[in-house]
């Protein structure tokens, strides 16, 4: 079912200081699981109220029960160990080439519990309108979590990871739909990283064909969503280029993957990062199937600078040369806190960005 919303929040929100403190206390053994859950519940109520106040019509829980957008999967399975990815973060502060911390695959992936069972019921009971559940797609782990000499003992090639992860993600999406979740979003930053020349060179250096990996990843995402029941549910996919403490990993447009991905993965809604020149121009949108909603991530969560509404409206008009205006929508480029520590913006900055999203959507679409 296609989305009818012209303004969205991608998913994560800044964690209130009280929640960060409670999580630190829990990690140090000073509070128990129940106390942490109550702190999470209170913070989620605050996040829902923020979204209601700014005028959003689709709600998230801010991903407040997670340490990162990936942890809902990584924490639900055995087979990961703490380590570092070969991917390097880039930033405007000249702090380039910082290696990314990551869950590294060290043994066969075996699921211990459901991914979202501890998240969705509270959101469903408290959201004043439709709500979304976000799930990491299988592909990012093949890029960030596979390391030669460690992972290849269980999975000789990166692509060997995909069947186990795809099975887990597909099952979770099916269960969310069966539970009545109205909007299920797969987060897939790894796909755009496969368009970045530096990442592609790193993959080639360890014997991975980046084009073959991209094809395999697109096929895995297709398998996650193809044939799902669509009665009363929107299936969405979000693409970005990394989002941690205001930094990013990838720098490349959608040209390399657009035709295969947009036409090959049958989702109702695409949420696409478009806040900087790193994302390229809108011409790849010519490959978008008719009737699919395209949410333009034109508003940056990486900086407090507030975008100009007229500039946003102009860019939406540019995108409408490739996708009918009625099929477009607006959002920030990514979440405000893909990891718990968040981006270098304040709670008030976040509110202003969300208000700008809603007000610009009203200006453009009424």
ZILIN-V597984 format. One record per pair of residues at least 4 apart in sequence whose ideal C-beta (glycine too) atoms are under 7 Angstrom apart, sorted by the first residue. I is the first residue (numbers start at 1). J is the second residue. Records with the same first field share a line. If there is no record, write none. Layout:
I = J  J
//
This chain:
1 = 230  232  233  234  268
2 = 234  268  269  291  292  293
3 = 234  236  268  269  293
5 = 57  58  329
6 = 329  330  361  365
7 = 56  329  330  357  358  361
8 = 58  271  295  329  331
9 = 51  56  60  331  332  354
10 = 238  271  331  332  334  335
11 = 60  63  69  134  185  335
12 = 62  63  69  335  336  337  338
13 = 47  62  336  337  350
14 = 336  337  342  347  350
15 = 19  20  43  64  337  340  342
16 = 43  46
17 = 21
18 = 22  39  43
19 = 23  39  40  43  64
20 = 24  340
21 = 25
22 = 26  31  35  36  39
23 = 27  36  340
24 = 28
25 = 30  31
26 = 31  36
31 = 35  36
33 = 37
34 = 38
35 = 39
36 = 40
37 = 41
38 = 42
39 = 43
40 = 44  64  65
41 = 45  122
42 = 46
43 = 47  64
44 = 48  61  62  64  122  123
45 = 49  126
46 = 50
47 = 51  61  62  64
48 = 52  59  126  127
49 = 53
50 = 54  351
51 = 56  59
52 = 128
54 = 351  354  355  358
55 = 358
56 = 354  358
57 = 129  130
58 = 130  131  132  183
59 = 127  129  131
60 = 131  132  134
61 = 119  123
63 = 69  134  335
65 = 118  119
66 = 71  72
67 = 71  339  340
68 = 338  339  340
69 = 134  136  187  335  338
70 = 74  103  136  140
71 = 75
72 = 76  115  116  135  136
73 = 77  115  136  168
74 = 80  103
76 = 111  112  113  114  115
77 = 109  110  111  112  168
78 = 107  110  112
79 = 105  106  107  108  109  110
80 = 103  104  105  106  145
81 = 104  106
82 = 103
83 = 102  104
84 = 99  100  101  102
85 = 99  100  102  144
86 = 202
87 = 100  144  199  249
88 = 96  97  98  99  100
89 = 98  100  242  244  247  249
90 = 96  247  248  249
91 = 95  96  246  247
100 = 144
102 = 144  145
103 = 145
104 = 145  147  150  151
105 = 109  145  146  151  154  155  161
106 = 150  151
107 = 154
108 = 154
109 = 164  165
111 = 168
114 = 172  175
115 = 135  172
116 = 120  133  135  172  176
119 = 123
120 = 124  133  176  179  181
121 = 125
122 = 126
123 = 127  131
124 = 131
127 = 131
130 = 182  183
131 = 182  183
132 = 183  185
133 = 176  181  184
134 = 185  187
135 = 169  172  173  184  186
136 = 140  187
137 = 169  186  187  188  221  224
138 = 162  165  166  169  220  224
139 = 188  190  191  217  220  221
140 = 144  188  189  190
141 = 145  161  165
142 = 146  158  159  161  162  190  213  217
143 = 190  193
144 = 190
146 = 151  155  158  161
147 = 151
148 = 152  206
151 = 155
152 = 156
155 = 160  161
156 = 160
158 = 208  213
159 = 213  216
161 = 165
162 = 166  216  220
163 = 167
164 = 168
165 = 169
166 = 170  220  223  224
167 = 171
168 = 172
169 = 173  224
170 = 174  223  224
171 = 175
172 = 176
173 = 177  184  224  225  228
174 = 178  228
175 = 179
176 = 181  184
177 = 181  184  228  229  233
181 = 233
182 = 232  233  234
183 = 233  234  236
184 = 233  235
185 = 236  238
186 = 221  224  237
187 = 238
188 = 221  237  238  239
189 = 193  239  240  241  242
190 = 194  217
191 = 217  239  257  261
192 = 239  240  241  250  252
193 = 199  241  249  250
194 = 199  200  210  213  214  217
195 = 250  252  256  257
196 = 200  250  251  252
197 = 201
198 = 202
199 = 203  250
200 = 204  210
201 = 205
203 = 208  210  213
204 = 208  210
208 = 213
209 = 213
210 = 214
211 = 215
212 = 216
213 = 217
214 = 218  257
215 = 219
216 = 220
217 = 221
218 = 222  260  261  264  265
219 = 223
220 = 224
221 = 225  237  265
222 = 226  264  265
225 = 235  265  266  267
226 = 266
228 = 235
230 = 235
234 = 268  269
235 = 267  268
236 = 267  268  269  271
237 = 265  267  270
238 = 271
239 = 272  273
240 = 273  333  334
241 = 248  249  250  251  273  278
242 = 247  248  249  250
243 = 248  301  334  335  338
244 = 338  339
245 = 341  343  344
246 = 302  303  343  344
248 = 278
251 = 278
252 = 280
253 = 279  280  281  284
254 = 258  280  284
255 = 280  284
257 = 261
258 = 262  284  287
259 = 263  287
260 = 264
261 = 265
262 = 270  287  288  289
263 = 287  289
268 = 292  293
269 = 292  293  295
270 = 292  294  295
271 = 295  297  331
272 = 294  295  296  297
273 = 279  297  333  334
274 = 279  296  297  298  333
275 = 297  298  299  300  333
280 = 284
282 = 318  319  322
283 = 322
285 = 294  319  322  323
286 = 322
288 = 292  294  323
292 = 327
293 = 327  329
294 = 323  327  328
295 = 329  330  331
296 = 316  319  328  330
297 = 331  332  333  334
298 = 307  312  315  330
299 = 307  332  333  353  356  357
300 = 332  333
301 = 332  333  334  335  336  343  345  353
302 = 343
304 = 345  346  349
306 = 352  356
307 = 311  312  356
308 = 312
309 = 313  356  359  360  363
310 = 314
311 = 315
312 = 316  330  360
313 = 317  360  363  364
314 = 318
315 = 319
316 = 320  328  330  364
319 = 323  328
320 = 324  325  328
323 = 327  328
329 = 361
330 = 357  360  361
331 = 357
332 = 353  357
334 = 338
336 = 342  343  345  350
337 = 342  343
345 = 349  350
347 = 351
348 = 352
349 = 353
350 = 354
351 = 355
352 = 356
353 = 357
354 = 358
355 = 359
356 = 360
357 = 361
358 = 362
359 = 363
360 = 364
361 = 365
362 = 366
//
